[in-house]
Amino acid sequence: MEIQETLWNYIINETLGGRLPEGFDGDYDLIDSGTLDSFKMMNLIIYFEQHYQVEFGINDIVPKHFKSVNALVAFLRNKLG
């Protein structure tokens, strides 16, 4: 499964409880909308670390990387090389 599809499914099922908010797309603001709070962000990081065998440093945990699905996909692809 591709990174974007995997991430999309994770956010829809684990973060949104399977319910999509109106206007939800790849650029939907996950932080300003309240979709991702600090707890959910940490769960997402743990998921990334376990699923993709990557490590997150303190400098990786910044809002611009978690702003949207598209931002997360770009960040994770960069992290994976």
N, C-alpha and C positions, 0 to 999 in steps of 0.2 A: 504494500500500500504506500502511496506517495506521501511525503511529509505533509503537504497541504490537506489532503483528505484525512489523514490520521489526526492532525491537529483540529481540523474542522469538527470531526466526530467527537473528539475529546471535549472540546468547548461546548458543543451542543448538548452532549449527554451528561457530562460531569459538572459543568459550570452553570449551564442554563436549565438543567433538568429536563431537556428534551423540548423546551418551548422557545421558539425563536421570537425575539422582539421585532417589532415592525422596523423595516429598513435594515435588517441584519444582512451584511455582506462582508466581503474581505476587508473593507476599510472601516467597518463599524468600530467606533471608539469604545474599546473594552474597559478602559479606565474611567473616562468621564461618565460613561453610562452606569457605572457601578457594577458592571458584569464581573470584573476582576478586582477583588479587594486583596489585601496583603496575604490573607490566609489562602485564597484560591490561587494566587500567584505562586506561593510556595508549593502548593500541591502540583501545579503545572510544572514547576522546576523539577520537582522530584520525579514526576512522570517522564519528563525529557531525559533526565539523568539515567533512569532505569531503562527506558525504551530505546534510547539512542546511544547509550554509554558515553555521554559527554559530561564534563564537569563545568559547573558554573562558578565563576569567581565573583567577588563582591562588586567588581566593576561591570559585570554582565547584568546585574539586577538593577536596571534603570528603566524608567517609564517608557522611553522611546522604543525599547525592544518589545514591550508588551502592549503597545497602543492598539494594535489591531491584529487580526489573523494574518494579514499580509506582512505586517512588520515582524511578527513571530516567525513566520515561515522564512523570511529573508534572513533573520538573525540566526535561526537554527541551521539553515543551509550554510551560512558563513562559518558557523561554529564547527560544522561537520567537514568543512573544507571542500 
